[in-house]
Amino acid sequence: MKVTLTLDPAERGLVASLVEEWEETTGRQRMAPRVRHFESEEEALSWARAFARRRGLSSLHLTDNRKAGGAAGTPQSER
């Protein structure tokens, strides 16, 4: 199972999209994204880490579309 957090720019703050993916015998399955607006990156990361923790995962993948050459797909470990 994999959880991916995508950060996109917004007029105020940022838009965070959280997607859960997993493998099944029929192939890769993906849930509909959960989308929220946050004032800061720290709030978005905290939300995504809590979701991953509830799923029993210790890390998530981050795609930051707010910066040129962002950290696409960089795994972020729990702290």
DAPEBEL-V800306 format. One record per pair of residues at least 24 apart in sequence whose ideal C-beta (glycine too) atoms are under 8 Angstrom apart, sorted by the first residue. I is the first residue (numbers start at 1). J is the second residue. If there is no record, write none. Layout:
i: <I | I>
j: <J | J>
This chain:
i: <1 | 1 | 2 | 2 | 3 | 3 | 3 | 3 | 3 | 3 | 3 | 4 | 4 | 4 | 4 | 4 | 5 | 5 | 5 | 5 | 5 | 5 | 5 | 5 | 6 | 6 | 6 | 6 | 6 | 7 | 7 | 7 | 7 | 7 | 7 | 7 | 8 | 8 | 9 | 9 | 10 | 12 | 13 | 13 | 13 | 13 | 14 | 14 | 14 | 14 | 14 | 16 | 16 | 16 | 18 | 18 | 18 | 20 | 45 | 49 | 49 | 52 | 53>
j: <55 | 57 | 57 | 61 | 48 | 51 | 52 | 55 | 57 | 60 | 61 | 60 | 61 | 62 | 63 | 73 | 44 | 45 | 48 | 60 | 61 | 62 | 63 | 76 | 33 | 62 | 63 | 64 | 65 | 41 | 44 | 62 | 63 | 64 | 65 | 66 | 65 | 66 | 65 | 66 | 37 | 39 | 37 | 38 | 39 | 40 | 38 | 40 | 41 | 44 | 66 | 44 | 47 | 48 | 47 | 48 | 51 | 55 | 76 | 76 | 78 | 78 | 78>
